[in-house]
Structure formats: C-alpha cells, structure tokens
Amino acid sequence: MNTTPSINSPIEDEAEEKEIAAIGSKTAVVAIIGRPSAGKSTFLNTASGEKISIVSSYPQTTRNAIKGIVNTSLGQLVFVDTPGLHQSDKKLNQKLKSVTTDQLESADAILYLIDTSREMGEEENFIIELMKPYAKKTVIGLNKTDDANAKPFAAKTFLKALLQDFPEERIIELSAKDDEHVNDVLKALYDLAPVAPQLYPEEYYTDQDVDFRIAEIIREQAMNRLEQELPHTIYVSIADMEMKKPSLLWVRAFLCVERESQKGIVIGKGASKIKAIRIESLKVLKKIFPYKIDLDLQVKVDKNWRQKDILLNKIIK
C-alpha cells in the first residue's frame, strides 16, 4: 500500500523532525462535512494518494462514513468522508444525516468543505448551525477554486456574517481536483491534532473491507452510466466471495433496484449497460488490488428497499 509523501521541503522536514522528536507525532480523526457534491470524496482521494471514496456528479454519492488515512512527517490524519448534508424528511436522507452528525462530536477535528462555484444558501446555513458547536476544532476549505464560476470572496463574506469570530487562517482556498493548497489544509488540521500514537500502521491508506470496496466501485460505475433519478435507487450486494487461488478472487455481486421496470434500464439493450459496468469496474479494481478479480455481476429487484430500516442499517453505517 502507498503512503502520502512528506508535504514539506527538505529544509522544513528537518526542522519539523526536530520539533516532532521533542513533542511527539500528532494523530487525529478528521470528519469531512459539506453539501452534496462539495468535493469531499475528491479531497479524500487526493490527500491520501489513493482511490478511497467513489466520485460521481450525482449528489449524495457517499452513503457511509469512509476512512482514508494520510501519513506525513507530521503524523497521521484519519479522514472520515461523510454523506453530503441537505435538508430532507425522506428516510434515506435522514439516515445519511445521522451518519454525518454522529461523526462531528467524536472527531478530533472537522474539515468543512464549501463548493465556491455554487451560491451560498439555506443548505450552507443548515451545515454551519450543525458545525458551530465544534468551530474550535474546524478548518474550512473553500473548494473548486479552479472552476470558472468560483466565488471564494463571496463565500468568505457569507461565512464572516455567520461565524464572526472564526479565525481567518483556518479558512483556506483550494482545488481538491487539481491538488492545489491541499497541503495547506493538511497543515491546518495538524495544528488542531493532539499528540497521540498512530491509529494505523504507516502502510495503510484505508481500513475498508474488501467486499465494501468492491461494492462501492461497482456502484460508482453504475451511477456514472445511469440517467436521472435511477442512481439513487440502486445499491450493490456482494452475495459471495471466494479466493480461488492466491492470485484470483471470485466475486458474485448484485446491482439491486427498486422496481422491475428499472431492471431492464440497468441491463441495457443486449445486456450492453451491465457489461460496460462490469468491464469498467474491473479496470478500477485492477488498480486497487494486488490480485485478479473475477466478477459475476447481475441485476435483481429489491422492491422499495429505501423504506426498509433493516436494510438501511446494514448498508449505511
């Protein structure tokens, strides 16, 4: 497994090594929060140097609290990528909100990401109110400054009105996609981190189970090939996994939809869409795992699954 390289120059590294030797290495669990599609998953993947969280143009792609681990000369940051926050009374959305809010109190630090290419509004107000009790341990990232529509100054003005005493040095403009000023965000989070032993060995960049990672990659590839509201009506179930030999893992997975009419859309004409999802999933998985994966991918109907508490508790954690 790869680790993230030092975020400093050689001279800075030497000075910080002396400082670390004196005070000890820092470790923190960092919850990443923000509106849907604020770039939380992209930040996590960029910061860790590996594909940890799936990325899609659809809101609320992330459904679980996903951990990505960043190791540098300053210590270890364990990021938890949470579902995007927005106001909704739907059962699935309420479950996603609870996943996020549960992380805020327990985290050592919080990274609040804002999409500066979109207007600030009620949803941002909603998140700020949730974050206010934890402002002392929060860093705010003004993301997507690479976008032609980005308005970081407007975002700063909005924040100043609602968070008058928030330190300006902890409001940082960045582009997670282009890896610009991501290191500045990491440094600000290390400033908030306590001196503590590492939670994971340095070679780790995630603690996700194999079946979860495979299911998420399949879901990502399906979401990016399905239209309109259908991406929100699917989940992936890993039915069986077996290590056929040291270099080959066999997996049977199901793309589950809510209605019979949706099944044909996911399969596609002549099974073209399900084949494309399978092939593209295998391409991504090949880059992640050191062994070959043989994927048996099928589609099945799980009627109204988004209303089933037992299932929601199983797939959203």
HELIX and SHEET records of a PDB file:
HELIX    1   1 PRO A   10  ILE A   23  1                                  14    
HELIX    2   2 LYS A   40  SER A   48  1                                   9    
HELIX    3   3 LYS A   91  SER A  106  1                                  16    
HELIX    4   4 GLU A  122  MET A  131  1                                  10    
HELIX    5   5 LYS A  132  LYS A  137  5                                   6    
HELIX    6   6 PRO A  152  LEU A  162  1                                  11    
HELIX    7   7 GLU A  168  ARG A  170  5                                   3    
HELIX    8   8 VAL A  182  LEU A  192  1                                  11    
HELIX    9   9 VAL A  210  MET A  223  1                                  14    
HELIX   10  10 LEU A  230  THR A  233  5                                   4    
HELIX   11  11 GLU A  260  ILE A  267  1                                   8    
HELIX   12  12 LYS A  269  ALA A  271  5                                   3    
HELIX   13  13 SER A  272  ILE A  288  1                                  17    
HELIX   14  14 TRP A  305  GLN A  307  5                                   3    
HELIX   15  15 ASP A  309  ILE A  315  1                                   7    
SHEET    1   A 6 ILE A  66  THR A  72  0                                        
SHEET    2   A 6 GLY A  75  ASP A  81 -1                                        
SHEET    3   A 6 LYS A  26  ILE A  33  1                                        
SHEET    4   A 6 ALA A 109  ASP A 115  1                                        
SHEET    5   A 6 THR A 138  ASN A 143  1                                        
SHEET    6   A 6 ILE A 171  GLU A 173  1                                        
SHEET    1   B 3 TYR A 235  LYS A 245  0                                        
SHEET    2   B 3 LEU A 248  VAL A 257 -1                                        
SHEET    3   B 3 LYS A 292  VAL A 301  1                                        
END                                                                             
